[in-house]
């Protein structure tokens, strides 16, 4: 038996971290954002700080703006740390698509960073929704896990999307 060079990809075997790493990093960014945002607002409501702020004359728009700005800073920092670990520690390469043209490496990295930050913003807004619905921290964490885990399972992180059944693949598109 004689092995020919591969048609797609490289001749070296692909490491698991190259396949699973990007999806898990996005899931970690999403879960951290949804849980931190939801917990911070629920704790503020539970301890009475929200009512004290309103009594002190702070308008609801100022409270929301303060939460939004602080959570945006946290999301950007956690996305930067997660991507630094992904690319710096695990050395996951950034591949460009075939036949698309030669994009610059800076453009690819900018797209990856934008995707990570947008995923964090999505988690942050999900955390705001959870904090409006839930009254206890443990309920926020349970809902955050209930939202994140199915997303990870059906998104193709552990099982390729082209090998799933049609019904499961349509649920992955819906989620």
DARA-V578845 format. One record per residue. N is the residue number from 1. RES is the residue in one letter. PHI is phi in whole degrees, 0 to 359 (999 if undefined). Layout:
n: {N/N}
res: {RES/RES}
phi: {PHI/PHI}
//
This chain:
n: {1/2/3/4/5/6/7/8/9/10/11/12/13/14/15/16/17/18/19/20/21/22/23/24/25/26/27/28/29/30/31/32/33/34/35/36/37/38/39/40/41/42/43/44/45/46/47/48/49/50/51/52/53/54/55/56/57/58/59/60/61/62/63/64/65/66/67/68/69/70/71/72/73/74/75/76/77/78/79/80/81/82/83/84/85/86/87/88/89/90/91/92/93/94/95/96/97/98/99/100/101/102/103/104/105/106/107/108/109/110/111/112/113/114/115/116/117/118/119/120/121/122/123/124/125/126/127/128/129/130/131/132/133/134/135/136/137/138/139/140/141/142/143/144/145/146/147/148/149/150/151/152/153/154/155/156/157/158/159/160/161/162/163/164/165/166/167/168/169/170/171/172/173/174/175}
res: {X/X/X/X/X/X/X/X/X/X/X/X/X/X/X/X/X/X/X/X/X/X/X/X/X/X/X/X/X/X/X/X/X/X/X/X/X/X/X/X/X/X/X/X/X/X/X/X/X/X/X/X/X/X/X/X/X/X/X/X/X/X/X/X/X/X/X/X/X/X/X/X/X/X/X/X/X/X/X/X/X/X/X/X/X/X/X/X/X/X/X/X/X/X/X/X/X/X/X/X/X/X/X/X/X/X/X/X/X/X/X/X/X/X/X/X/X/X/X/X/X/X/X/X/X/X/X/X/X/X/X/X/X/X/X/X/X/X/X/X/X/X/X/X/X/X/X/X/X/X/X/X/X/X/X/X/X/X/X/X/X/X/X/X/X/X/X/X/X/X/X/X/X/X/X}
phi: {999/238/270/265/295/292/285/243/86/246/280/280/291/281/284/297/294/289/271/271/305/299/293/291/296/295/293/295/298/296/294/297/293/292/284/295/294/297/292/297/287/293/296/296/293/293/278/85/290/294/294/297/294/293/295/287/105/281/282/301/293/291/295/294/297/295/296/297/293/292/290/297/297/296/297/296/294/290/294/296/293/296/290/296/292/297/272/277/274/273/54/284/282/256/261/259/290/280/79/272/113/273/289/283/297/297/294/296/295/297/293/295/296/297/297/294/292/295/296/294/296/299/295/296/292/296/294/296/295/298/291/284/268/263/247/234/294/294/290/299/293/295/292/297/293/295/274/283/298/298/297/291/293/268/276/96/287/257/222/300/292/281/254/272/293/297/294/291/293/290/290/293/291/294/289}
//
